[in-house]
Amino acid sequence: MSQIASTPQPPYYAVIFSSHRHEGIEGYAETAARMVELAARQPGFLGVESVREDLGITVSYWSDLESIKQWKAQAEHREAQKMGMDKWYSTYKTRIALVERDYGR
């Protein structure tokens, strides 16, 4: 994903997922693409940005905390979370932040 997400005027929320992934894992890329596709259909989803080198960082943007809660509980997403914890990630951390201000060009 190489685009900067187009987000509305703040306030909105950012879910920041940082991870180190194991090498040579099957099904990861397909599942990651599927999660973006599913998230985009969720009420309150505003966009996503993702980069991966040694450290992977994905930031998804949401209109409110309830939308984030609903996304976390989505059945297919829950299965992907389990795969991540069990097989794909050696370490990970999720942070949720309120975006109060943004600017750019």
Secondary structure as GFF3:
##gff-version 3
##sequence-region A 1 105
A	DSSP	beta_strand	12	21	.	.	.	ID=ss1
A	DSSP	alpha_helix	28	41	.	.	.	ID=ss2
A	DSSP	beta_strand	45	52	.	.	.	ID=ss3
A	DSSP	beta_strand	56	62	.	.	.	ID=ss4
A	DSSP	alpha_helix	65	73	.	.	.	ID=ss5
A	DSSP	alpha_helix	75	83	.	.	.	ID=ss6
A	DSSP	pi_helix	84	88	.	.	.	ID=ss7
A	DSSP	beta_strand	89	99	.	.	.	ID=ss8
###
